[in-house]
Amino acid sequence: MYSAVGDYKNAAILILIGMMLDSMDGRIARMLRVQSDFGKELDSLADIVTFGVAPAMMAYYAYFSAFGVVGMAISGLFPLFGAYRLARFNINAVKSSLKYFTGVPITAGGGILTFLTLFHGKMPSIILPVAFFVICILMVSTIKIPSLKEVPLPKYGIIITLFLGYAIYIVFKKEHHRFPYFIYVAIPLYITFIGYQLVRTKRKNSSK
């Protein structure tokens, strides 16, 4: 909805909130011992919508809409390639190494496309479509990407830390009324989760 009216800032914020929640859902499910195959498939569906469809819509309204139906078809490639990448990961999850991913994950690809679209007006117009196709190809490629799963912080820690810093800035500038209210729930929740992960990791290391 935000993308359709050209409000890419709020659209990007909601996708970043999706990154926050995506970094927590699996671990919370394991903590509560409620993980299941159904949950894994539902998580994949959420990933396709949040990191595939939503960034593709941003790219469509920011650039590809100028090409009409062809632009819409091109934009549809991003969630399609992302879905293929997720399906390949799901069927090979047991065989996959913990040290790397095969192909760029849709979460990372969607995040990169979101940032490029957000700043599309401040860079040469050719960058967005080129990056769009490159990310699509990388998602379905067999290139080995470091997973960073052994890092104690959530895998999107760096991105989200930058986002939190910007969120604090806009609140300080008294512009908070322009942004989705859910942000004020997601930020404390994520900070609490990071703190819990750090304490838990420290306790595990001290008990060895």
N, C-alpha and C positions, 0 to 999 in steps of 0.2 A: 504494500500500500504506500509506504513512504517513497519507494523507488518510483512509483507511477506519477507522483507529484513532484519529483525532482529533489526530494529531501534525502539525499544520500548519506548525510551525517547520521540521522536517526536510524536509517536502514543498516548502516555499518555498526552502530552501537548495539543493535539487536542481534546481529550476527556474532559480534564479539561476546555478548552475553551467552549466546549459544555455545561459544568456545569454552566459556567458564563452566557451564553445566556439563558439557561433554567431557571435560577433564575430570569431573567428579563422579559421574553416574556409575561407571563401572566399579570404581573403588568403593563407593557407598553400597552398591549391591552386594559386593563381596563381604563388606563389614557386617551387613545385616543378614548375610547368608540367604539371599533371595535371588541369586543369579540363576538364569535358565536360558535354554536355547531360544525360547520365545522372546525373552528380553534382549538377547543379542540381535535377533532379526528386527525387532522394533527399534533398537538403537541405530541399526543400519538405515532404516527408513527415515528416522529423524535426521541422520547425517546427510542423506540425499537432499532432503528439503532444506535444511539449514545451511549446508555448505555447498550444495549443488544448485538447487532451484533459486534460492534467494540471491546469491552472488550473480548468477546468470541474468536474473531480472534487473539487477543494478546495471550490469554491463549492457543489457538490451536498451534500457531507457537512456543510458548515458551516451551510447554510441551506435549500436546496431539498429535501433528503431528507424534510423534514417534510410535503411535499405528495405523497409517494408516486410513482406512475408519472408523474403530471403534472410533478412536480419533476424527474424524470429526463429527461423529454422537453425541458423548458425548458433544463436544463443542456447538453443535446446541441446546442442552438442555437449555443453559443459556438464549438466547433470547426467546425461547419458553416459559419457566417459567415466564420470565419477561413480555411477552405479555399477558399471563394469568392473572398475577397480575394487569396489567394496565386495562385489560378488566373488571375485578372484581371491581376495583376502579371506573371506569367510570359509571358502572350501579348502583353503590351504593353511588355515589358522594353526592347526596342530603341527604342520611341517615347518612353519615360519620360524625364523630365528628371532630371538629377543633383541638382538643387536642391530637389526636393520629391517626396513620395510622394502618390499619390491614395488617400485613405482612410488610417485609422490602421493601421500594420503590425501583424500578429498578434503579433509579438515584443513590441511596446510594449503592446498591449492585454492580452496574457497577463501581462506583468510587473505592470501596474497592478492587474489582477484578483487576482493573487497577493498583493500587498501589502495590498489591501483585505480579503481573506479572512483573512490572517494576523492583522490587528488588528480583525477583525469584532466580537469580544466587547467591545472598548473603545470602540465607537461606536454610534450609533443603528442598529438592525437594518434600517431601511429603506434605508440607504445602499448596502449590498451589492447587493440586487436592482436598484435603480435604476441603479447604475453598470454592472451586468452588461448590462442592455438598452441603455444608452447606448453602451457600448463596442462591442456587437454592431452597432448601427446605424452607428457611426462607421467600423467596419472596411469596410463595404460601401458607404459614402458616396463622393462624389466631391470631398470637401473636400481642399484642398491642404495637406499637412503638411510642414514643412521637414525635409529628409533629414539635414542635418548631415554629409554625406559628405565635405565639404571640411575638416572638423575633423581634425587629425592623430591625435588619440587615438581608440581604438575607440569606436563609437557609443554603447556603454553605459557609458562611462567613469565618469560621475558615479554611476550606480546601483551599479556594481561597487565603486567606491571606498568608498562608504558600507558596502557589504556586507563588504568586507575589514576596515574599521575595527571593525565589529561582531564579525567572526570573531576578530580579535585580542583583543577584550574578553572573549569567552567562554573563550578559551584561558587568558587571564590569571586568570579566575575559576575555573579548574580544572574546567570543565564540558565539555571537549573530547571526553570519552569518550562523550557522548550523541549525537554528530553523525556523519554518514556519513564514513567514512575517505577517500573520494574527494576530499573537500574539501581534504585536505592535498596532493593532487596538483594539483588545479585551481588553487589559489591561487598557488603558485610558478610554475606554467606561465603563468598570466595575467600575473603581474608581469614575467616574462621577456619576454613578448610585447609588453607596453606599452613596456618599455625598448628593445626592438629597434625598435619603430615610431618612438619619439622620436629615436633615433640615426639611423635611416634618413631620416626627414624632415629632420633637421638637416643631414645630408650633402647631400641633394638641394638644399636652399635655399642652402647654401654654394657649390655647384658652378655655380649660375646666375649 
